[in-house]
Amino acid sequence: MSKKELRIGMIGYGFMARTHSNGYRKVGNFFPELEHKPVLKTVCGRTKEKVEAFAEQWGYESAVTDWKEIVENDDIDAVDICTPNHLHAEIAIAAAEAGKMILCEKPLSRTVEEGQTMVDAVEKAGVQNTVWYNYRRIPAVTLAKQVVDSGKLGKIFHYRANFLQDWTINPELPQGGEALWRMDKKVAGSGVTGDLLAHCIDTAMWLNGGIKDVSAVTETFVKERLHQETNKVEKVGIDDACIFHCHFDNGSLGQFESTRYARGHKALYTFEINGENGSLRWDLHDLNRLEFFNYEDESEVRGWRSIHVTDGDQPYMDKWWVPGLSIGYEHSFIHQIADFLESLEKGKPCNPTFRDAQETQKVCEAILDSASSKSWKETGVEW
Ligand SMILES: NC(=O)c1ccc[n+]([C@@H]2O[C@H](COP(=O)([O-])OP(=O)(O)OC[C@H]3O[C@@H](n4cnc5c(N)ncnc54)[C@H](O)[C@@H]3O)[C@@H](O)[C@H]2O)c1
């Protein structure tokens, strides 16, 4: 069968551009039934030598230094936005107006207002769109969704999640510029809330439904840092840590914590759900495992079971090796690409769409508003 080409224009050549490029290259080998095949057409970065080296390394046909050349190129079908957050809206809106499909990195935007312009643009243009909340596509997390949807947990009482890191403790670490754009509020929009909690919120609402209202505290432990672009010591605008609790629409309580000051933790994303008849928990550091407590088990053998999610009848795992063999972080991106390609064949949305990701923006903004006003805030989420 000759495949339809999906010609990709990649913007950015950093961390995420690598994970996505790897995904485009591998998806056809492991999902041979798909009608479309990605073609790595053009990559964009601002530094000519670096972007050309990236194109060579990952197999892009060409490299450009202005993202508009990708958006305006008739030989490109889909634009993949892997730039820092401040560029997501401008690029996505231009790509939508040019009729391109869009795969945009998370968080969708810096603010709800900005996110809405993006939702409006893709919906007006009628172009296929998705946001890379890739943790949904880790097989153990997808299995958690199946268990929750099966009703096995019964009424849900609690949802808790953490995303802990430790890379900004050093007060000498500058803010802004290449590699440190996450420390600059103008570019990132927020700190851990948009960067890390956005992932936790997306997974949480996918598993447990809409978040109704929030009460949050944030802290910026290092108040001033040298800005790499201005070479001046400037106020730090981002949240270094954020703790919030919330009500979900289903009546359960949520508790979330994220920080870049948890010494010893690099990327400890964990979540746990407690229901009337059972509980689930998951840990990114052991990502193939889902732990499940089922109160309906016979009492003599009742206890937490540790499910190694590697069997062929578990989500996505029939595509990989043989039962018992693990996969990793990078596979979540391959799965999202496979689902995106399948969504084209089926004429369905590839979740989370811009509209779904905008709901996460609403929660993020309510969190920051709650922290600054020291009061509960309604999110306005429609899930
Ligand atoms: N899904 C996830 O788990 C995940 C993980 C990390 C980052 N992200 C998101 O991915 C996006 C990129 O993050 P990253 O970690 O890859 O950052 P990065 O700093 O590694 O890469 C950013 C890239 O954007 C390029 N860039 C900056 N300005 C540009 C411009 N004007 N034109 C063209 N290219 C430009 C940079 O040169 C760099 O190649 C962010 O929105 C981030 O929040 C998502």
The ligand as a MOL file (V3000), in Angstrom:
LIG
                    3D

  0  0  0     0  0            999 V3000
M  V30 BEGIN CTAB
M  V30 COUNTS 44 48 0 0 0
M  V30 BEGIN ATOM
M  V30 1 N 5.5110 17.5030 26.5280 0
M  V30 2 C 6.4930 17.6060 27.3990 0
M  V30 3 O 6.6640 16.7700 28.2700 0
M  V30 4 C 7.4430 18.7730 27.3330 0
M  V30 5 C 8.7370 18.6570 27.8760 0
M  V30 6 C 9.6130 19.7360 27.7140 0
M  V30 7 C 9.1880 20.8870 27.0720 0
M  V30 8 N 7.9130 20.9820 26.6050 0 CHG=1
M  V30 9 C 7.4570 22.2000 25.8900 0
M  V30 10 O 8.0850 22.2170 24.6100 0
M  V30 11 C 8.3920 23.5530 24.2320 0
M  V30 12 C 9.8910 23.6380 23.9490 0
M  V30 13 O 10.5970 23.2250 25.0960 0
M  V30 14 P 12.0410 22.5470 24.9940 0
M  V30 15 O 12.3110 21.8960 26.2980 0
M  V30 16 O 12.1380 21.7550 23.7580 0 CHG=-1
M  V30 17 O 12.9140 23.8580 24.8800 0
M  V30 18 P 14.3680 24.0090 24.2800 0
M  V30 19 O 14.9020 25.2590 24.8870 0
M  V30 20 O 15.1310 22.7370 24.4180 0
M  V30 21 O 14.0790 24.2350 22.7250 0
M  V30 22 C 13.4180 25.3670 22.2590 0
M  V30 23 C 13.7820 25.5460 20.8020 0
M  V30 24 O 13.0810 26.6690 20.2640 0
M  V30 25 C 13.9760 27.3780 19.4400 0
M  V30 26 N 13.5220 28.7410 19.2360 0
M  V30 27 C 13.4390 29.7500 20.1300 0
M  V30 28 N 13.0010 30.8690 19.5230 0
M  V30 29 C 12.8020 30.5580 18.2250 0
M  V30 30 C 12.3940 31.2810 17.0850 0
M  V30 31 N 12.0760 32.5790 17.1550 0
M  V30 32 N 12.2990 30.6420 15.8910 0
M  V30 33 C 12.6110 29.3420 15.7970 0
M  V30 34 N 13.0290 28.5910 16.8330 0
M  V30 35 C 13.1240 29.1940 18.0340 0
M  V30 36 C 15.2920 27.2730 20.1970 0
M  V30 37 O 16.3880 27.5500 19.3910 0
M  V30 38 C 15.2580 25.7990 20.5980 0
M  V30 39 O 15.7250 24.9860 19.5450 0
M  V30 40 C 7.9350 24.4290 25.3890 0
M  V30 41 O 6.6590 24.9530 25.1010 0
M  V30 42 C 7.8610 23.4830 26.5790 0
M  V30 43 O 6.9260 23.8650 27.5420 0
M  V30 44 C 7.0590 19.9350 26.7120 0
M  V30 END ATOM
M  V30 BEGIN BOND
M  V30 1 1 1 2
M  V30 2 2 2 3
M  V30 3 1 2 4
M  V30 4 1 4 5
M  V30 5 2 4 44
M  V30 6 2 5 6
M  V30 7 1 6 7
M  V30 8 2 7 8
M  V30 9 1 8 9
M  V30 10 1 8 44
M  V30 11 1 9 10
M  V30 12 1 9 42
M  V30 13 1 10 11
M  V30 14 1 11 12
M  V30 15 1 11 40
M  V30 16 1 12 13
M  V30 17 1 13 14
M  V30 18 2 14 15
M  V30 19 1 14 16
M  V30 20 1 14 17
M  V30 21 1 17 18
M  V30 22 2 18 19
M  V30 23 1 18 20
M  V30 24 1 18 21
M  V30 25 1 21 22
M  V30 26 1 22 23
M  V30 27 1 23 24
M  V30 28 1 23 38
M  V30 29 1 24 25
M  V30 30 1 25 26
M  V30 31 1 25 36
M  V30 32 1 26 27
M  V30 33 1 26 35
M  V30 34 2 27 28
M  V30 35 1 28 29
M  V30 36 1 29 30
M  V30 37 2 29 35
M  V30 38 1 30 31
M  V30 39 2 30 32
M  V30 40 1 32 33
M  V30 41 2 33 34
M  V30 42 1 34 35
M  V30 43 1 36 37
M  V30 44 1 36 38
M  V30 45 1 38 39
M  V30 46 1 40 41
M  V30 47 1 40 42
M  V30 48 1 42 43
M  V30 END BOND
M  V30 END CTAB
M  END
